[in-house]
Amino acid sequence: EEAAAAERRRASTAGSAALAEAGHVKEAFAAFFACGEEAAASRTSEGVARAEAAHGLFLAACERRRARSLPSHAQIVELWSWLLRRGLVSAEACNAYFSASIRAGQAKAAMEAYRHAEAAGLEQGTHMRSYIRQVRNYKASREQG
């Protein structure tokens, strides 16, 4: 049973990486989540490979690199949540999620990324810093006038 689950995770991870590399990001999401929420222990080589694949897939989806097909914002949120639950959100992923959320018109999700970056002490990218500065300036001007 456990060996079969491990094989499903390995196939899912390899398939999603190959699809993302070819620009089929939407299909890569489907392959990544094909084995459900089963998770390898994070310290095993399989767990590390799965975490690296998730991170790369997340960046490909958010940054739209060489994408021929893109996942929905809801699918990006699902992978963001997967990364958060496992403590795998890097500064790069946080900034990418912020930008993808702004592009999708999801300001609440973007602010979640900002708050995560603040709380975790992650470096904030130019887009995030600029957007937050604009929001603060807008709020200040509304209060003054």
Kinemage of the C-alpha trace (Angstrom):
@kinemage 1
@onewidth
@group {chain A} dominant
@subgroup {mainchain}
@vectorlist {calphas} color= white
{ca glu a 1} P 0.000 0.000 0.000
{ca glu a 2} L 2.689 2.512 1.050
{ca ala a 3} L 4.918 1.479 -1.863
{ca ala a 4} L 2.053 2.071 -4.290
{ca ala a 5} L 1.368 5.497 -2.769
{ca ala a 6} L 5.057 6.402 -3.026
{ca glu a 7} L 5.110 5.345 -6.675
{ca arg a 8} L 2.019 7.496 -7.388
{ca arg a 9} L 3.743 10.498 -5.786
{ca arg a 10} L 6.946 9.917 -7.778
{ca ala a 11} L 5.021 9.605 -11.057
{ca ser a 12} L 2.924 12.653 -10.214
{ca thr a 13} L 6.028 14.698 -9.403
{ca ala a 14} L 7.933 13.639 -12.528
{ca gly a 15} L 4.912 14.135 -14.776
{ca ser a 16} L 4.174 17.595 -13.444
{ca ala a 17} L 7.790 18.704 -13.844
{ca ala a 18} L 7.917 17.516 -17.470
{ca leu a 19} L 4.608 19.196 -18.325
{ca ala a 20} L 5.627 22.486 -16.684
{ca glu a 21} L 8.944 22.458 -18.540
{ca ala a 22} L 7.025 22.086 -21.808
{ca gly a 23} L 4.831 25.056 -20.889
{ca his a 24} L 1.712 23.033 -20.085
{ca val a 25} L 1.305 24.480 -16.615
{ca lys a 26} L -2.414 23.785 -16.266
{ca glu a 27} L -1.850 20.128 -17.079
{ca ala a 28} L 1.152 20.070 -14.731
{ca phe a 29} L -1.143 21.127 -11.889
{ca ala a 30} L -3.460 18.228 -12.640
{ca ala a 31} L -0.533 15.801 -12.667
{ca phe a 32} L 0.900 17.195 -9.438
{ca phe a 33} L -2.366 16.796 -7.555
{ca ala a 34} L -3.238 13.463 -9.199
{ca cys a 35} L -2.146 11.589 -6.092
{ca gly a 36} L -4.251 13.801 -3.836
{ca glu a 37} L -2.923 15.207 -0.604
{ca glu a 38} L -0.672 12.236 0.080
{ca ala a 39} L 2.603 13.638 1.273
{ca ala a 40} L 5.987 12.045 1.536
{ca ala a 41} L 7.943 12.766 4.668
{ca ser a 42} L 9.637 16.081 4.048
{ca arg a 43} L 13.091 14.799 4.944
{ca thr a 44} L 13.098 11.906 2.485
{ca ser a 45} L 14.558 12.327 -0.989
{ca glu a 46} L 11.054 11.849 -2.353
{ca gly a 47} L 9.700 14.589 -0.077
{ca val a 48} L 12.474 16.971 -1.103
{ca ala a 49} L 11.869 16.232 -4.806
{ca arg a 50} L 8.142 16.834 -4.373
{ca ala a 51} L 8.743 20.130 -2.542
{ca glu a 52} L 11.147 21.311 -5.253
{ca ala a 53} L 8.661 20.341 -7.965
{ca ala a 54} L 5.860 22.188 -6.174
{ca his a 55} L 7.978 25.308 -5.826
{ca gly a 56} L 9.018 25.265 -9.491
{ca leu a 57} L 5.476 24.600 -10.647
{ca phe a 58} L 4.160 27.413 -8.463
{ca leu a 59} L 6.652 29.901 -9.906
{ca ala a 60} L 5.911 28.780 -13.463
{ca ala a 61} L 2.187 29.319 -12.880
{ca cys a 62} L 2.539 32.688 -11.177
{ca glu a 63} L 5.167 34.109 -13.486
{ca arg a 64} L 3.638 32.623 -16.630
{ca arg a 65} L 7.039 31.460 -17.883
{ca arg a 66} L 6.815 29.850 -21.309
{ca ala a 67} L 3.235 28.902 -20.499
{ca arg a 68} L 1.047 27.430 -23.205
{ca ser a 69} L -1.757 26.735 -20.751
{ca leu a 70} L -2.283 28.373 -17.385
{ca pro a 71} L -4.072 27.203 -14.270
{ca ser a 72} L -6.840 29.293 -12.777
{ca his a 73} L -6.139 31.564 -9.843
{ca ala a 74} L -8.076 29.084 -7.677
{ca gln a 75} L -5.581 26.359 -8.646
{ca ile a 76} L -2.684 28.697 -7.846
{ca val a 77} L -4.289 29.341 -4.441
{ca glu a 78} L -4.497 25.576 -3.887
{ca leu a 79} L -0.761 25.165 -4.495
{ca trp a 80} L -0.004 28.284 -2.405
{ca ser a 81} L -1.905 26.631 0.463
{ca trp a 82} L 0.011 23.375 -0.100
{ca leu a 83} L 3.312 25.260 0.155
{ca leu a 84} L 2.151 27.203 3.242
{ca arg a 85} L 1.044 24.062 5.093
{ca arg a 86} L 4.505 22.612 4.599
{ca gly a 87} L 6.451 25.789 5.397
{ca leu a 88} L 7.878 25.936 1.871
{ca val a 89} L 7.043 29.520 0.879
{ca ser a 90} L 10.180 31.359 -0.229
{ca ala a 91} L 10.486 35.108 -0.810
{ca glu a 92} L 10.400 34.392 -4.542
{ca ala a 93} L 7.185 32.369 -4.239
{ca cys a 94} L 5.595 34.982 -1.975
{ca asn a 95} L 6.336 37.797 -4.430
{ca ala a 96} L 5.147 35.687 -7.364
{ca tyr a 97} L 1.867 34.910 -5.575
{ca phe a 98} L 1.410 38.598 -4.772
{ca ser a 99} L 1.837 39.559 -8.444
{ca ala a 100} L -0.367 36.737 -9.724
{ca ser a 101} L -3.091 37.739 -7.277
{ca ile a 102} L -2.956 41.387 -8.350
{ca arg a 103} L -3.151 40.328 -12.025
{ca ala a 104} L -6.190 38.199 -11.198
{ca gly a 105} L -7.885 41.083 -9.373
{ca gln a 106} L -7.596 39.260 -6.053
{ca ala a 107} L -6.370 42.055 -3.747
{ca lys a 108} L -7.282 40.090 -0.606
{ca ala a 109} L -5.040 37.196 -1.680
{ca ala a 110} L -2.260 39.645 -2.561
{ca met a 111} L -2.492 41.177 0.904
{ca glu a 112} L -2.265 37.667 2.382
{ca ala a 113} L 1.052 37.260 0.567
{ca tyr a 114} L 2.211 40.655 1.827
{ca arg a 115} L 1.285 39.804 5.432
{ca his a 116} L 3.063 36.449 5.113
{ca ala a 117} L 6.197 38.179 3.807
{ca glu a 118} L 6.068 40.662 6.688
{ca ala a 119} L 5.528 37.991 9.341
{ca ala a 120} L 8.193 35.658 7.949
{ca gly a 121} L 10.726 38.421 7.342
{ca leu a 122} L 10.891 37.634 3.622
{ca glu a 123} L 12.305 40.113 1.143
{ca gln a 124} L 9.549 42.009 -0.628
{ca gly a 125} L 9.924 42.531 -4.339
{ca thr a 126} L 9.640 45.869 -6.129
{ca his a 127} L 6.052 45.214 -7.236
{ca met a 128} L 4.926 44.359 -3.718
{ca arg a 129} L 6.678 47.341 -2.116
{ca ser a 130} L 5.361 49.730 -4.770
{ca tyr a 131} L 1.786 48.464 -4.484
{ca ile a 132} L 1.798 48.670 -0.680
{ca arg a 133} L 3.252 52.194 -0.829
{ca gln a 134} L 0.466 53.228 -3.240
{ca val a 135} L -2.204 51.758 -0.961
{ca arg a 136} L -0.784 53.562 2.064
{ca asn a 137} L -0.548 56.860 0.155
{ca tyr a 138} L -4.124 56.473 -1.053
{ca lys a 139} L -5.378 55.772 2.475
{ca ala a 140} L -3.443 58.750 3.849
{ca ser a 141} L -4.874 61.074 1.195
{ca arg a 142} L -8.431 59.846 1.922
{ca glu a 143} L -7.931 60.533 5.622
{ca gln a 144} L -6.626 64.039 4.949
{ca gly a 145} L -9.108 65.133 2.461
